[in-house]
Amino acid sequence: MCPPMAWGLFVGCRRVWRHGGAAWQPSLAGGPAGHCAGGIYALVFKLDLTSSYAALGFHLPTWHTPNRADVLTGALLLALPQIPLSLGNSILATKQVLTDFFPERRITVRQISFTYSLMNLVNPFFGGVPVCHGSGGW
């Protein structure tokens, strides 16, 4: 017999997949599809629910000093692949969106790059991963 959570995930996934045709809106379907995929992954790999409950709630970040292995792993697996996306979406597209929507404000690529790099230099000390501004939109 399947647990109730598995049936709920099955029914939710089935509804997402059956909602095909002209009414299907890919921009709205990403969230439910992602939740379904995450639930299925958790069921397949037998997620420990007691540790999941401990993760729920409000937790302030704590100071973390990355060691050499953390820095190398982050640089190779997270930062290096992020560079093309960061240049295109986080810096150049953000500059264009700002120019289009707020032509009276003079924000330079250098200013955007500075805040972007500042976030990525401070973030690892709080357990964070590389982030970007993003130009927004769909």
Contacts in CASP RR format, 6 or more apart in sequence:
PFRMAT RR
TARGET T0000
AUTHOR 0000-0000-0000
METHOD contacts of the structure
MODEL  1
MCPPMAWGLFVGCRRVWRHGGAAWQPSLAGGPAGHCAGGIYALVFKLDLT
SSYAALGFHLPTWHTPNRADVLTGALLLALPQIPLSLGNSILATKQVLTD
FFPERRITVRQISFTYSLMNLVNPFFGGVPVCHGSGGW
2 10 0 8 1.000
5 43 0 8 1.000
6 43 0 8 1.000
9 36 0 8 1.000
9 39 0 8 1.000
9 40 0 8 1.000
9 43 0 8 1.000
12 32 0 8 1.000
12 36 0 8 1.000
13 36 0 8 1.000
13 40 0 8 1.000
15 32 0 8 1.000
16 29 0 8 1.000
16 32 0 8 1.000
16 33 0 8 1.000
16 36 0 8 1.000
19 29 0 8 1.000
27 138 0 8 1.000
61 126 0 8 1.000
61 127 0 8 1.000
62 126 0 8 1.000
63 125 0 8 1.000
63 126 0 8 1.000
64 124 0 8 1.000
64 125 0 8 1.000
64 126 0 8 1.000
64 127 0 8 1.000
65 125 0 8 1.000
66 124 0 8 1.000
66 125 0 8 1.000
66 127 0 8 1.000
70 124 0 8 1.000
71 124 0 8 1.000
74 129 0 8 1.000
74 130 0 8 1.000
78 129 0 8 1.000
78 130 0 8 1.000
79 120 0 8 1.000
79 130 0 8 1.000
82 130 0 8 1.000
82 132 0 8 1.000
85 132 0 8 1.000
86 116 0 8 1.000
86 130 0 8 1.000
86 132 0 8 1.000
89 132 0 8 1.000
89 134 0 8 1.000
89 135 0 8 1.000
90 112 0 8 1.000
90 116 0 8 1.000
90 132 0 8 1.000
90 133 0 8 1.000
90 134 0 8 1.000
90 135 0 8 1.000
91 109 0 8 1.000
91 112 0 8 1.000
91 113 0 8 1.000
91 116 0 8 1.000
91 133 0 8 1.000
92 109 0 8 1.000
93 134 0 8 1.000
93 135 0 8 1.000
94 112 0 8 1.000
94 133 0 8 1.000
94 134 0 8 1.000
94 135 0 8 1.000
95 107 0 8 1.000
95 108 0 8 1.000
95 109 0 8 1.000
95 112 0 8 1.000
96 135 0 8 1.000
97 135 0 8 1.000
97 136 0 8 1.000
98 105 0 8 1.000
98 107 0 8 1.000
112 133 0 8 1.000
115 133 0 8 1.000
116 132 0 8 1.000
116 133 0 8 1.000
119 131 0 8 1.000
120 130 0 8 1.000
120 131 0 8 1.000
123 129 0 8 1.000
123 130 0 8 1.000
123 131 0 8 1.000
END
